[in-house]
């Protein structure tokens, strides 16, 4: 289960938060209401992708589809170079 805690409270309760993380909980640490960090177990980093997916299912965080996935629509037709131009324009506006 993912829970949220402010940075001051996280500092004051760090030992308790770590015990909860060892039991499988995860924490989002916020600063003035904005998420700034995740506190979760490091031991899961060696799990394979299927093992990680199974763990998410076991915790109820994801559920398998009860039907076949719907087909994706065909991509929109674009003139050659349009996507690159849009990306370049977006980068220029971001700076």
JOZISUL-V33997 format. One record per residue. N is the residue number from 1. RES is the residue in three letters. SS is DSSP state (H for helix, E for strand, - for the rest). PHI is phi in radians with two decimals (none if undefined). D_CENTER is the distance of its C-alpha to the mean C-alpha in Angstrom with 1 decimal. Layout:
N_RES_SS_PHI_D_CENTER, N_RES_SS_PHI_D_CENTER
//
This chain:
1_UNK_-_none_13.0, 2_UNK_E_-1.66_10.8, 3_UNK_E_-2.15_13.4, 4_UNK_E_-2.11_14.1, 5_UNK_E_-2.57_16.9, 6_UNK_E_-1.28_18.8, 7_UNK_H_-1.08_19.5, 8_UNK_H_-1.12_23.2, 9_UNK_H_-1.14_22.6, 10_UNK_H_-1.08_20.1, 11_UNK_H_-1.10_23.0, 12_UNK_H_-1.26_25.5, 13_UNK_-_-1.99_23.7, 14_UNK_H_-0.95_22.0, 15_UNK_H_-1.04_23.9, 16_UNK_H_-1.15_23.1, 17_UNK_H_-1.07_19.3, 18_UNK_H_-1.12_19.6, 19_UNK_H_-1.09_21.6, 20_UNK_H_-1.16_19.1, 21_UNK_H_-1.12_16.3, 22_UNK_H_-1.10_19.0, 23_UNK_-_-1.47_19.4, 24_UNK_-_1.99_15.8, 25_UNK_-_-1.34_14.3, 26_UNK_E_-2.23_11.4, 27_UNK_E_-2.20_12.1, 28_UNK_E_-1.79_10.8, 29_UNK_E_-1.71_13.8, 30_UNK_E_-1.99_15.2, 31_UNK_E_-2.21_18.2, 32_UNK_-_0.96_20.4, 33_UNK_-_1.46_17.7, 34_UNK_E_-1.74_15.2, 35_UNK_E_-1.09_11.9, 36_UNK_E_-2.20_12.8, 37_UNK_E_-2.75_11.4, 38_UNK_E_-2.06_9.5, 39_UNK_E_-2.03_12.1, 40_UNK_-_-2.55_11.6, 41_UNK_-_-1.14_14.1, 42_UNK_-_-1.51_15.1, 43_UNK_H_-1.19_17.3, 44_UNK_H_-1.39_14.7, 45_UNK_H_-1.20_14.3, 46_UNK_H_-1.57_17.5, 47_UNK_-_-1.27_16.5, 48_UNK_-_-1.29_16.9, 49_UNK_H_-1.02_14.6, 50_UNK_H_-1.04_16.8, 51_UNK_H_-1.17_16.7, 52_UNK_H_-1.14_13.0, 53_UNK_H_-1.10_13.1, 54_UNK_H_-1.09_16.1, 55_UNK_H_-1.08_14.6, 56_UNK_H_-1.10_11.9, 57_UNK_H_-1.12_15.1, 58_UNK_H_-1.05_17.2, 59_UNK_-_-1.48_15.1, 60_UNK_-_1.41_15.2, 61_UNK_-_-1.38_11.5, 62_UNK_-_-2.34_12.3, 63_UNK_-_-2.26_15.9, 64_UNK_-_-1.20_17.9, 65_UNK_-_-1.13_19.7, 66_UNK_-_-1.71_23.2, 67_UNK_-_-2.65_24.6, 68_UNK_-_-1.21_24.5, 69_UNK_-_-1.09_22.0, 70_UNK_-_-1.27_23.7, 71_UNK_-_-1.20_24.9, 72_UNK_-_-1.33_23.4, 73_UNK_-_-1.24_26.0, 74_UNK_-_-1.15_27.7, 75_UNK_-_-1.14_26.5, 76_UNK_-_-1.21_28.3, 77_UNK_-_-1.28_31.3, 78_UNK_-_-2.22_31.2, 79_UNK_-_-1.15_34.0, 80_UNK_-_-0.95_33.7, 81_UNK_-_1.57_31.9, 82_UNK_H_-1.11_30.4, 83_UNK_H_-1.07_26.7, 84_UNK_H_-1.11_27.6, 85_UNK_H_-1.12_29.5, 86_UNK_H_-1.08_26.8, 87_UNK_H_-1.09_24.3, 88_UNK_H_-1.09_27.1, 89_UNK_H_-1.09_27.9, 90_UNK_H_-1.12_24.3, 91_UNK_H_-1.12_24.3, 92_UNK_H_-1.12_27.7, 93_UNK_H_-1.36_26.6, 94_UNK_H_-1.35_23.6, 95_UNK_-_-1.61_26.1
//
